[in-house]
Amino acid sequence: MCGTYLLPEVFPELGTIFAPDAKVIHIDLNAYEIAKNHPVDMGLVSDPKSTLAKLASALAAIMTPTQQAAARARAAEIAKAKDTKRSSQLERDKALRDAVPLHFSRFMEELTAQLPAETTIFDEALTNSPAIERYRPPTEPGHYFLTRGGSLGVGIPGAIGVKLANPDKPVIGFTGDGGAMYTIQALWSATRHNVDAKFVICNNRSYRLTAGEHPRLLAGAADTGA
């Protein structure tokens, strides 16, 4: 686990999340987050980017040709499975292209066709995030940002921060109507300080993230007699 914590507490997983024989190394800048939610075998307080770079160099020095070939094969298999899944999802989106009201997948399809290549996205769309990744795959470093999770409301202020850090790039922040309620005042901040980011608030007509999790949580409570 590198650069993130082991599951946020919004909808906690109370059981084990790892295979019985898995060895878990947790790398993060924040010591407080390491092993906070789930036990790990080794915790490293370190910069994730530089640590992964050193790890890659160390592995390149010690891996055998057979191991390197196996790693390339796994990477190719994962890439193929990812492409197959995306193609299947794009095919399912076709059934929703003419839906009224406009479905978010159609919105992203049309928006993506208009975006300059250097457009940077801050994604807190959450339940609508898969459509963003389908039509605007995050393949370029520094062009896609998102929250680490565990709280809502970072979509609008996050996009403001990205725009301030990248004044020459177009920046779009995505959030849902539930998440936007937490920090809607950030729109005023963007106006007051003339921050030229763009914002998309998805009209879910509900607090969809919570609505989607309630059945699972209630089922778990029933199983435990709570």
C-alpha positions in Angstrom: 0.0 0.0 0.0 1.6 3.2 -1.1 0.5 6.8 -0.6 -2.9 6.0 0.8 -4.4 4.5 3.9 -6.1 1.1 4.2 -9.7 1.9 3.6 -11.4 5.1 4.9 -13.8 5.0 7.9 -16.9 6.2 6.1 -18.0 2.6 5.3 -15.6 0.6 7.4 -14.7 -3.0 6.6 -14.5 -4.8 9.9 -13.1 -8.1 8.7 -9.8 -8.9 7.2 -9.1 -7.5 3.7 -6.0 -9.5 2.8 -5.3 -13.1 1.9 -4.1 -15.2 4.9 -0.6 -15.5 3.5 -0.3 -11.9 2.2 2.6 -9.8 3.4 1.6 -6.1 3.6 4.0 -3.2 3.4 2.5 0.3 4.0 4.3 3.4 2.7 3.0 6.8 3.5 4.2 10.3 4.5 1.9 10.4 7.4 2.8 8.0 10.2 -0.6 8.4 11.7 -2.3 6.6 8.8 0.1 3.6 8.7 -1.7 0.5 10.0 -4.4 2.7 11.5 -7.3 0.6 10.2 -5.7 -2.8 9.4 -2.5 -4.4 10.6 0.6 -4.5 8.3 3.8 -6.4 8.3 6.0 -3.4 7.7 5.3 0.4 7.9 7.5 2.9 6.2 7.3 6.7 6.8 8.6 7.8 3.4 7.9 9.8 0.3 5.8 7.4 -1.9 7.3 8.6 -5.2 10.9 8.4 -4.3 10.4 5.1 -2.5 8.8 3.5 -5.5 11.6 4.7 -7.7 14.2 3.1 -5.4 12.1 0.0 -5.2 11.9 -0.3 -9.0 15.7 0.1 -9.2 16.3 -2.5 -6.5 13.9 -5.0 -8.2 15.5 -4.5 -11.6 18.8 -5.4 -10.1 17.7 -8.6 -8.4 14.9 -10.0 -10.5 15.8 -13.0 -12.7 14.9 -13.0 -16.5 12.2 -15.5 -15.7 10.7 -13.3 -13.0 10.9 -10.2 -15.3 9.1 -12.2 -18.0 6.4 -13.3 -15.6 6.0 -9.6 -14.4 5.6 -8.4 -18.0 3.0 -11.2 -18.7 1.0 -10.2 -15.6 1.1 -6.5 -16.7 -0.1 -7.5 -20.2 -2.9 -9.7 -18.7 -4.1 -6.9 -16.4 -4.0 -4.4 -19.3 -6.0 -6.7 -21.5 -8.6 -7.3 -18.8 -8.9 -3.5 -18.2 -9.4 -2.8 -21.9 -12.0 -5.6 -22.2 -13.9 -4.2 -19.2 -13.8 -0.6 -20.6 -15.0 -1.8 -24.0 -17.9 -3.6 -22.4 -18.8 -0.6 -20.3 -18.7 1.7 -23.4 -21.0 -0.7 -25.2 -23.5 -0.6 -22.3 -23.3 3.2 -22.4 -24.8 3.1 -25.9 -28.2 2.1 -24.4 -28.2 5.3 -22.3 -27.0 7.8 -25.0 -30.5 9.1 -25.7 -31.9 8.9 -22.2 -33.8 11.8 -20.8 -32.7 13.4 -18.5 -29.1 13.3 -19.8 -27.1 10.5 -18.4 -23.6 11.3 -17.1 -21.9 8.9 -19.5 -23.3 10.8 -22.5 -22.3 14.0 -20.9 -18.7 12.8 -20.5 -18.7 11.5 -24.0 -19.6 14.9 -25.4 -17.4 16.9 -23.0 -14.3 14.8 -23.7 -14.6 15.5 -27.4 -14.3 19.3 -26.6 -11.5 19.2 -24.1 -7.9 20.3 -24.9 -5.3 17.6 -24.4 -3.8 19.5 -21.5 -7.0 19.7 -19.5 -6.6 18.6 -15.9 -9.4 17.0 -13.9 -10.1 16.9 -10.2 -12.5 14.0 -9.6 -14.8 13.8 -6.7 -17.8 12.6 -8.8 -17.6 9.3 -6.8 -20.6 7.3 -8.1 -20.1 9.0 -11.5 -16.3 8.7 -11.5 -16.2 5.5 -13.6 -17.6 7.4 -16.5 -14.9 10.1 -16.2 -12.2 7.4 -16.3 -13.9 5.7 -19.3 -14.0 8.7 -21.5 -11.0 10.6 -20.1 -8.6 7.8 -19.0 -6.0 9.2 -16.6 -2.8 8.2 -18.4 -0.7 11.4 -18.2 1.0 12.4 -14.9 -0.3 15.6 -13.4 -3.6 15.6 -15.4 -5.9 13.7 -12.9 -6.3 14.3 -9.2 -8.7 12.9 -6.7 -9.3 12.8 -2.9 -7.7 10.1 -0.8 -11.1 9.4 0.5 -12.7 9.4 4.0 -14.6 12.7 3.6 -16.7 14.6 1.2 -16.6 18.1 -0.2 -13.1 18.3 -1.6 -14.2 18.5 -5.3 -14.7 22.2 -5.7 -11.8 23.5 -3.4 -9.6 20.7 -4.8 -10.1 22.0 -8.4 -9.3 25.6 -7.1 -6.0 24.4 -5.7 -5.1 22.5 -8.8 -5.9 25.6 -10.9 -3.7 27.8 -8.7 -0.9 25.3 -9.1 -1.4 25.1 -12.9 -2.6 28.5 -14.0 -1.9 27.8 -17.7 -3.9 24.6 -17.8 -7.7 24.2 -18.2 -9.0 22.7 -14.9 -12.4 21.0 -14.3 -13.6 19.9 -10.9 -16.3 17.2 -10.7 -18.4 16.6 -7.6 -21.9 15.3 -6.8 -24.8 17.3 -5.4 -24.3 15.6 -2.0 -20.6 16.3 -1.9 -21.1 19.9 -3.2 -23.3 20.7 -0.2 -20.2 20.4 2.1 -18.2 23.2 0.4 -20.5 25.0 -1.9 -19.1 28.3 -0.5 -15.9 27.5 -2.4 -17.6 28.7 -5.6 -17.7 32.2 -3.9 -14.0 31.8 -3.1 -13.2 31.0 -6.8 -15.2 34.1 -7.9 -13.7 36.4 -5.3 -10.1 35.4 -6.2 -10.8 35.1 -9.9 -9.8 31.5 -10.1 -10.7 30.3 -13.6 -11.4 26.7 -12.9 -14.6 25.1 -14.2 -17.0 23.0 -12.0 -19.4 20.2 -12.8 -21.9 19.2 -10.1 -23.6 15.9 -11.0 -27.3 16.0 -10.4 -27.9 12.7 -8.6 -31.1 13.9 -7.0 -29.9 12.2 -3.9 -27.0 11.5 -1.6 -26.2 8.5 -3.9 -23.0 7.4 -2.2 -24.7 6.9 1.1 -27.9 5.5 -0.6 -25.8 2.9 -2.3 -24.0 1.8 0.9 -27.1 1.6 3.2 -28.3 -1.8 2.0 -24.9 -3.3 2.6 -24.6 -1.8 6.0 -28.1 -2.8 7.0 -27.5 -6.3 5.8 -24.4 -6.5 7.9 -26.3 -5.2 10.9 -28.9 -7.9 10.4 -26.3 -10.6 10.2 -24.8 -9.5 13.6 -28.2 -9.0 15.2 -27.5 -5.3 15.7 
